[in-house]
Amino acid sequence: MKLLILLTFISSCALLPTNITKKYQYEGVKSFNGKDQNFVITGNKAAELKDTNKASIAAWIYPTCTKCNHEIFAISTANKDPKLSSASRFALRTGKSGKLIAMARSVDEPTNAMIALSTPEDNIQMNQWSHVVAIVHFDENRFQIFVNGKEIKTTWNKEVKFKSPKTPNTSPINIIIGSEDDGKNNFYEGKITHPIIIGNALSSSEIIKLYNDRPE
């Protein structure tokens, strides 16, 4: 049985713009081996993806695998059916050749309800820190991805048309950093720090602020 390692991030709001009202930040660099390590967020943080028409996730990442699809964030649905509970409501991962991939759904349905987008290759460099932000606008049928404070052009796997303009009025079962939300696949290899989950859309100025507050 794979070992699930629970990592303790120190809660801090010191680096967050003051006008972000819903905020969760976990400060401290954590390393992940790409095999069996992740961090489960517990408590009321999951409510950020409950009954919302927009959501943002952000983090500083230091990936060390160039040929891997590795999960940075995975926020599950609220469905306890094993076939559906591992279907993310919102997720962000590194892709092969330096891509960054965001995925989201506004209804708790199987994988075919997921919409995904990808940046071009070489947007994420291996063995160095990058600040990444993914924003989903369920009510506007669009995503945004930012790398190091700059918005990146993306491509889509299908037409961006969410089945609902907001997420269900139920909290996700899991929020996991470093693997898929079932805790069994796509383990991240490298380092992650300052992960943030917010139930609204970060503004460009807020993203720049977060980027400028880079870790040592």
Order of alpha helices (4+ residues) and beta strands (2+ residues): beta-beta-beta-beta-beta-beta-alpha-beta-beta-beta-beta-beta-beta-beta-beta-beta-alpha
